[in-house]
Amino acid sequence: MIGIIVVAVFFAGMGIYGLAAPAALVRPFGIQISGPHARSEVRAVYGGFGLAVAALLVVAVIDDGIRRGAVIAVAVALAGMAAGRLVGRVFDRPAAFYPIWFYFWVEVVLAAILWFAVN
């Protein structure tokens, strides 16, 4: 249960940060926010999605009936994000550890935490 809560807190933090400061959230990746449409997109994808995942994980802690499925779904989503970074390694070859490899390992570790929480 603690692992699920830790991952929920991570997603809640990402969600709040994405809603409050979209340009700051994506700045480490070299992404420039050019206007209201771009801010709205970052708020939706990082903010809204992050808070929705956090809420789902909180419900999963409370409700045994959905726990396994919800937690595995989030673990697979995190693994998919990490896999996308590996594809980026092949095509783009990021050199620095931060931010790409840092978040790759965050995603791998959080996916593993969730996986082992329900298996």
C-alpha positions in Angstrom: 0.0 0.0 0.0 2.8 2.5 0.8 4.3 2.0 -2.6 1.0 2.9 -4.3 0.7 6.0 -2.1 4.2 7.1 -3.0 3.5 6.8 -6.7 0.2 8.7 -6.2 2.0 11.5 -4.4 4.5 11.7 -7.3 1.7 12.0 -9.9 -0.2 14.5 -7.7 3.0 16.6 -7.5 3.5 16.4 -11.3 -0.2 17.3 -11.8 -0.2 20.3 -9.5 3.1 21.5 -11.0 1.8 21.0 -14.5 -1.4 23.0 -13.8 0.4 25.8 -11.9 3.6 26.3 -13.9 3.4 24.5 -17.3 6.3 26.4 -18.9 8.6 25.6 -15.9 7.6 21.9 -16.0 8.8 21.4 -19.6 11.7 23.8 -19.6 14.3 21.1 -18.6 13.4 19.3 -21.8 14.1 22.4 -24.0 10.5 22.8 -24.8 9.4 26.5 -25.1 5.8 27.3 -24.4 4.7 29.8 -27.1 1.2 30.8 -26.0 -2.1 29.8 -24.4 -2.7 26.8 -26.6 0.7 25.3 -25.6 0.1 26.1 -21.9 -3.3 24.4 -22.1 -1.8 21.3 -23.7 0.8 20.9 -20.9 -1.8 21.6 -18.3 -4.0 18.9 -19.8 -1.3 16.2 -20.3 0.9 16.7 -17.3 -1.6 18.5 -15.0 -4.9 16.9 -15.6 -3.6 13.4 -16.4 -1.2 13.5 -13.4 -4.0 14.4 -11.0 -6.3 11.8 -12.5 -3.7 9.1 -12.1 -3.1 10.2 -8.5 -6.8 10.0 -7.8 -7.1 6.6 -9.4 -4.3 5.3 -7.3 -5.9 6.7 -4.1 -9.1 4.9 -5.0 -7.1 1.8 -5.7 -5.7 1.9 -2.2 -9.3 2.2 -0.8 -11.1 -0.2 -3.1 -9.8 -3.8 -3.3 -12.0 -4.5 -6.3 -10.1 -2.2 -8.6 -6.7 -2.2 -7.0 -4.9 -4.8 -9.1 -6.2 -3.6 -12.5 -5.7 0.1 -11.8 -2.2 -0.4 -10.4 -1.1 -2.6 -13.2 -2.5 -0.1 -15.7 -0.5 2.7 -14.2 2.6 0.5 -14.0 2.3 -0.3 -17.7 1.8 3.3 -18.6 5.0 4.2 -16.7 6.8 1.4 -18.4 5.6 2.7 -21.7 6.9 6.2 -20.9 10.3 4.6 -20.1 10.2 2.6 -23.4 9.5 5.8 -25.3 12.7 7.3 -23.8 14.6 4.2 -25.0 13.3 4.9 -28.5 14.5 8.5 -28.1 17.9 7.1 -27.2 18.1 5.3 -30.5 16.9 8.3 -32.7 18.0 11.3 -30.7 20.9 10.1 -28.5 20.4 12.4 -25.5 23.9 12.8 -23.9 23.2 14.2 -20.5 21.8 12.2 -17.6 19.3 14.9 -16.7 16.5 15.1 -17.7 16.0 12.2 -20.0 17.8 9.4 -18.2 16.8 10.7 -14.8 13.1 10.4 -15.7 13.7 7.1 -17.4 14.9 5.7 -14.1 12.1 7.4 -12.2 9.5 5.8 -14.5 11.2 2.4 -14.3 11.4 2.5 -10.4 7.8 3.7 -10.0 6.5 1.0 -12.4 8.4 -1.6 -10.4 7.1 -0.3 -7.1 3.5 -0.6 -8.5 4.1 -4.0 -10.1 5.4 -5.5 -6.8 2.7 -3.8 -4.8 0.1 -6.0 -6.5 2.1 -9.1 -7.3 
